[in-house]
Amino acid sequence: MDRRMLFIYNPRAGKAQIRSNLLDIIDIFVKAGYEVTAYPTQARGDAVKAVKERSAGYDIVVCSGGDGTLDEVVSGMMKCEEKLPIGYVPAGSTNDFANSLKIPKSMIKAADIVVSGEDFACDIGTFNNDNFIYVAAFGIFTDVSYQTKQDAKNVLGHAAYLVEGVKRLPAVRAYPLKISYSDQVIEGEFLYGMVTNSYSVGGFRGITGQNILLDDGLFEVTLIRKPSNPLDLNSIILALVDKRVKSEHIYTFKTSKLVVESEDPVSWTLDGEFGGDHCKAVIENRQQVLNIKIPRA
């Protein structure tokens, strides 16, 4: 064995399914010629620390868990001088980014891809001094994926996301923002915003836009302005449900960088985890900065 692998896994991810697959997964790695060091995370932030402090001398870092675990491993790797390839064995309940990369839900099949797949040079987002893989968001819809039952997601898809979000409109807070990108500036009160590099968010496909590439150096941005009356609200809902309908309250565009400014702090989520309260968010796309193992074409 002349190759070394650091295998970081979250033993509590999803329904702790890693426990019944762990030995088989490690067996696949060893049979492929890797000397494997396994590291089970114990608390939030462990994976970031493990990558920063332990990855030197390894050939690859592999993680198993949900998108949050992958986010931590990527964040740790972005702080390293040498950017090692990353393998991902999804074990969470949603796994948006794994779906975007066509990594299978089967942990055994995903482990096979780690050792037999090809490198994909993937874009990574920076958010002030932090990183994210597939979504930075604020506002009304940011916790919808955790409040919507999976059965509803499966049956209703995009509509379930909207229904759950619309329920909250009467009590929702709007944020007065200044948003700058390219040579454009948008100002107003916004209910929601998301900056994405993914085909799905929160398990809902088709809400991030069309013609999406994960390595083109561009984010897909969606912003929803606060409606001033029920008719405006109806137009927003209709436009969200039917992509052919346009609403002056919804902005969608692609950009490699944007700056979001506000007088009062705005709460953000990064890859589904709390990303802090910020009066200024500088969000940039680092094109093709990390290699992630994906199925061969």
C-alpha positions, -999 to 999 in steps of 0.1 A, spaced: 0 0 0 17 32 -12 -13 55 -9 -28 70 22 -64 80 29 -78 101 57 -114 90 61 -135 114 81 -171 103 90 -200 116 110 -213 86 130 -246 104 136 -254 116 101 -288 106 87 -300 77 107 -265 66 117 -265 43 86 -227 45 84 -225 21 114 -238 -8 94 -217 0 63 -184 11 79 -165 -21 76 -176 -27 40 -166 8 30 -131 6 46 -127 -29 30 -133 -13 -4 -107 14 2 -81 -11 15 -87 -35 -15 -80 -5 -38 -46 -1 -22 -51 26 4 -38 26 39 -69 41 57 -70 63 88 -105 66 101 -116 96 121 -151 98 135 -162 133 142 -175 141 178 -189 176 174 -195 204 150 -163 218 135 -143 185 141 -140 178 104 -126 213 96 -100 208 123 -91 172 113 -85 183 77 -64 213 87 -43 194 113 -41 159 99 -43 158 61 -6 165 55 11 133 41 -22 119 28 -31 114 -9 -69 119 -5 -94 129 21 -127 111 20 -158 120 41 -190 104 49 -220 122 63 -245 148 52 -238 180 33 -228 196 66 -199 171 69 -188 177 33 -190 215 39 -166 211 69 -142 190 50 -142 214 21 -138 244 45 -108 226 61 -92 218 27 -96 254 15 -74 265 45 -47 240 35 -18 249 13 -20 216 -6 -55 210 -20 -60 172 -19 -88 154 -39 -119 148 -19 -141 117 -19 -177 118 -7 -198 89 7 -232 106 14 -250 95 46 -273 124 53 -310 129 49 -308 153 19 -274 152 2 -281 180 -23 -246 182 -36 -241 145 -39 -272 145 -61 -258 173 -82 -226 153 -87 -245 121 -95 -230 103 -66 -254 74 -58 -273 71 -25 -259 36 -19 -230 41 4 -212 10 -10 -216 23 -46 -204 57 -35 -173 42 -19 -166 24 -51 -167 57 -69 -141 72 -45 -116 46 -57 -127 41 -93 -142 75 -103 -126 105 -119 -116 139 -105 -141 168 -111 -126 203 -107 -155 219 -88 -163 256 -80 -163 265 -43 -180 297 -28 -163 320 -4 -185 340 20 -165 367 38 -140 345 57 -160 313 53 -167 288 25 -197 270 12 -202 243 -14 -236 248 -29 -258 274 -12 -257 306 8 -291 319 17 -311 343 39 -348 349 47 -381 331 46 -372 298 29 -339 290 46 -353 265 71 -381 251 49 -362 220 40 -360 210 76 -397 217 83 -411 199 52 -416 162 55 -398 141 29 -430 125 17 -443 159 7 -410 166 -10 -412 134 -30 -448 139 -40 -450 177 -45 -414 186 -51 -409 223 -58 -446 231 -48 -440 216 -13 -412 241 -8 -434 270 -18 -464 259 2 -443 256 34 -427 290 27 -460 308 19 -474 297 52 -449 320 69 -455 351 49 -478 369 73 -450 369 100 -420 371 78 -394 398 81 -381 417 51 -346 430 49 -337 464 33 -307 455 12 -282 469 -13 -270 441 -37 -241 448 -61 -229 425 -88 -210 430 -121 -220 466 -129 -255 463 -114 -270 476 -81 -303 464 -67 -319 481 -37 -351 473 -18 -367 451 8 -362 414 3 -379 384 18 -354 358 5 -322 354 -13 -301 324 -23 -267 321 -40 -263 286 -54 -240 262 -72 -263 231 -72 -292 215 -90 -312 213 -58 -316 229 -24 -331 212 6 -340 182 -14 -360 202 -39 -348 200 -75 -354 227 -102 -355 257 -79 -320 270 -86 -324 278 -123 -315 263 -157 -284 256 -176 -264 250 -144 -228 240 -145 -208 233 -113 -175 244 -128 -183 275 -148 -172 300 -122 -208 314 -119 -234 313 -92 -271 312 -98 -288 339 -77 -325 342 -68 -338 372 -49 -375 378 -39 -386 413 -31 -413 420 -5 -448 422 -21 -468 453 -13 -502 438 -18 -520 404 -23 -518 407 -61 -480 411 -59 -479 380 -37 -499 360 -62 -476 370 -90 -446 359 -69 -461 325 -62 -472 320 -98 -437 329 -111 -421 305 -86 -444 277 -96 -443 283 -134 -408 293 -147 -424 307 -178 -441 334 -158 -421 365 -149 -425 387 -118 -409 421 -112 -405 410 -76 -381 381 -85 -346 387 -97 -326 358 -112 -292 361 -126 -257 345 -128 -226 361 -114 -191 352 -101 -193 378 -73 -219 398 -54 -219 420 -23 -250 421 0 -251 451 24 -276 461 51 -278 484 81 -290 457 104 -274 422 106 -289 396 84 -289 359 94 -274 336 67 -272 299 62 -243 282 45 -250 247 31 -279 244 55 -259 254 86 -260 287 105 -235 310 88 -237 340 112 -253 375 112 -237 399 88 -242 435 77 -220 429 47 -216 397 28 -189 394 1 -197 362 -19 -172 350 -45 -169 320 -68 -135 302 -67 -137 284 -100 -125 248 -102 -105 251 -70 -110 216 -56 -111 181 -71 -140 159 -60 -144 122 -71 -174 116 -93 -186 87 -115 -168 82 -147 -187 95 -178 
